[in-house]
Amino acid sequence: MAIPLSVLSSDVPPCVPPIEFAWLEITPSCQLHCLHCYAGSRPGLGHGQMSLADWKYVMASLVAQGTRFVQFIGGEPTIHPYFCELLREAGRLGLGIEVYSNLLGISSRM
């Protein structure tokens, strides 16, 4: 059962500063297998169990709590099947966007 955003935002005591920046690790997979990778990413790890709707809910919840910026990370975020949709949603919500990428997954559709 989803929690209404109004409940989430009202649960934050006024003395707690908002989380202004959030890292969204949308996939553990990467098309490379670098020995120096801090995340241990490599090909074939899948993209986790969160749906596009789940990620949209997370971003809306963050905005409701005062988050202003997100960084999409992984693995390699550009290979996530909903990468472009997630970027559009973050922009629609007014979030500042950063992408931590190896740039190999950049395509003309992006």
BADO-946029 format. One line per 4 residues: their letters; for each residue x, y, z of N, C-alpha, C. Coordinates in steps of 0.1 Angstrom, whole numbers. Example, Ala and Ser with C-alpha at 12.3 -4.5 7.8 and 13.67 -1.06 7.14 Angstrom:
# BADO-946029
as> 132,-57,78,123,-45,78,132,-33,78 ~ 128,-22,71,137,-11,71,129,0,79 .
# end
This chain:
# BADO-946029
maip> 8,-12,0,0,0,0,9,12,0 ~ 6,22,-9,14,34,-10,11,43,1 ~ 21,50,6,19,61,16,17,74,9 ~ 6,81,12,4,94,6,16,104,9 .
lsvl> 20,112,-1,31,121,0,28,131,12 ~ 16,135,14,13,144,25,17,138,38 ~ 15,125,40,19,119,52,34,119,54 ~ 41,116,43,56,116,43,61,129,47 .
ssdv> 56,140,40,62,153,43,58,158,57 ~ 47,154,62,43,159,76,50,151,87 ~ 57,140,83,64,132,93,78,138,96 ~ 82,147,88,96,152,90,95,164,100 .
ppcv> 101,162,112,100,173,122,107,186,116 ~ 102,198,120,108,210,114,122,212,118 ~ 127,205,128,141,207,133,151,199,124 ~ 146,190,116,154,182,107,156,189,94 .
ppie> 168,192,90,170,199,77,166,189,65 ~ 161,194,54,158,186,43,170,179,37 ~ 168,168,31,179,161,23,179,168,10 ~ 189,177,8,189,185,-5,194,177,-17 .
fawl> 202,167,-14,209,159,-25,207,145,-23 ~ 203,137,-33,201,123,-31,208,115,-43 ~ 215,104,-40,220,95,-50,210,85,-52 ~ 207,82,-65,197,72,-68,205,61,-76 .
eitp> 208,50,-69,215,39,-76,205,30,-83 ~ 203,33,-96,192,27,-103,196,13,-109 ~ 208,10,-109,212,-3,-114,226,-7,-109 ~ 229,-20,-106,242,-24,-102,250,-28,-115 .
scql> 243,-30,-126,250,-34,-138,258,-24,-145 ~ 268,-28,-153,277,-20,-161,281,-28,-173 ~ 284,-22,-184,289,-29,-195,304,-32,-194 ~ 310,-27,-184,325,-29,-182,327,-37,-169 .
hclh> 339,-42,-167,342,-50,-155,356,-44,-150 ~ 356,-32,-145,368,-25,-141,373,-30,-127 ~ 385,-33,-126,391,-38,-113,390,-27,-103 ~ 390,-14,-107,390,-3,-97,376,1,-93 .
cyag> 366,-5,-98,352,0,-96,349,-1,-81 ~ 344,11,-76,341,12,-62,328,4,-59 ~ 319,2,-69,307,-5,-67,307,-20,-70 ~ 318,-25,-75,318,-39,-79,309,-42,-91 .
srpg> 306,-32,-99,296,-34,-110,303,-42,-121 ~ 294,-49,-129,299,-56,-140,286,-60,-149 ~ 288,-65,-160,277,-69,-169,269,-80,-162 ~ 256,-80,-165,247,-91,-161,241,-91,-147 .
lghg> 242,-80,-140,237,-79,-126,222,-75,-125 ~ 216,-73,-137,202,-69,-137,201,-54,-133 ~ 189,-50,-130,186,-36,-127,178,-34,-114 ~ 179,-44,-106,172,-43,-93,157,-47,-95 .
qmsl> 149,-44,-84,135,-49,-84,126,-37,-84 ~ 131,-25,-85,122,-13,-85,117,-10,-99 ~ 103,-8,-100,97,-5,-112,99,10,-115 ~ 95,14,-127,95,28,-131,86,36,-121 .
adwk> 74,30,-118,65,37,-108,72,38,-95 ~ 79,28,-90,86,29,-77,96,40,-77 ~ 104,42,-88,114,52,-88,107,66,-89 ~ 96,67,-96,89,80,-97,84,84,-83 .
yvma> 79,74,-76,74,76,-62,85,81,-53 ~ 97,74,-54,108,79,-46,112,93,-49 ~ 113,97,-62,116,111,-65,106,120,-60 ~ 93,117,-62,82,126,-57,83,127,-41 .
slva> 86,116,-35,88,117,-20,99,125,-16 ~ 110,124,-23,122,133,-20,119,148,-22 ~ 112,151,-33,108,165,-35,99,170,-24 ~ 89,161,-20,80,165,-9,87,168,4 .
qgtr> 99,162,5,107,164,18,118,175,16 ~ 118,181,5,128,192,3,140,190,-5 ~ 141,178,-11,153,175,-20,152,183,-32 ~ 164,188,-36,165,197,-48,173,192,-59 .
fvqf> 182,182,-56,191,176,-66,192,161,-65 ~ 193,154,-76,195,140,-76,207,137,-85 ~ 214,126,-82,224,121,-91,221,106,-94 ~ 220,103,-106,217,89,-110,231,82,-111 .
igge> 232,71,-103,244,63,-103,241,48,-105 ~ 251,40,-104,250,26,-106,263,20,-100 ~ 266,10,-107,267,6,-120,267,18,-130 ~ 262,15,-142,262,24,-153,247,28,-155 .
ptih> 243,40,-150,229,44,-150,223,45,-165 ~ 231,48,-175,226,50,-188,221,37,-194 ~ 224,25,-189,220,13,-195,207,8,-188 ~ 202,15,-178,189,11,-172,178,13,-182 .
pyfc> 169,3,-183,159,4,-194,149,16,-193 ~ 148,22,-181,140,34,-179,148,47,-177 ~ 161,47,-181,169,58,-178,163,71,-183 ~ 159,72,-196,154,84,-202,141,89,-195 .
ellr> 133,79,-192,120,82,-185,123,88,-171 ~ 133,82,-164,137,87,-151,142,101,-151 ~ 150,104,-161,155,118,-163,144,128,-166 ~ 135,124,-174,123,133,-177,115,135,-165 .
eagr> 113,125,-157,105,127,-145,112,136,-135 ~ 125,134,-133,133,142,-124,132,157,-129 ~ 133,159,-141,132,173,-147,118,178,-145 ~ 107,170,-147,94,174,-145,91,179,-131 .
lglg> 98,172,-121,96,175,-107,104,187,-103 ~ 112,192,-112,120,204,-109,133,201,-102 ~ 138,188,-102,150,185,-96,162,188,-105 ~ 173,193,-99,186,194,-105,191,180,-108 .
ievy> 197,177,-119,201,164,-123,215,163,-126 ~ 222,152,-121,235,148,-124,235,133,-128 ~ 244,129,-137,245,115,-140,260,111,-139 ~ 262,101,-130,276,96,-129,278,85,-138 .
snll> 285,87,-149,285,77,-160,299,75,-166 ~ 301,63,-172,313,61,-180,311,66,-194 ~ 299,71,-198,295,76,-211,295,66,-222 ~ 297,54,-220,296,44,-231,282,41,-235 .
giss> 272,43,-226,258,40,-229,251,52,-235 ~ 257,63,-237,251,75,-243,247,72,-258 ~ 234,74,-261,229,72,-274,222,84,-280 ~ 218,83,-292,211,95,-298,198,97,-292 .
rm> 191,87,-286,178,88,-280,179,97,-267 ~ 191,98,-262,193,106,-249,196,120,-252 .
# end
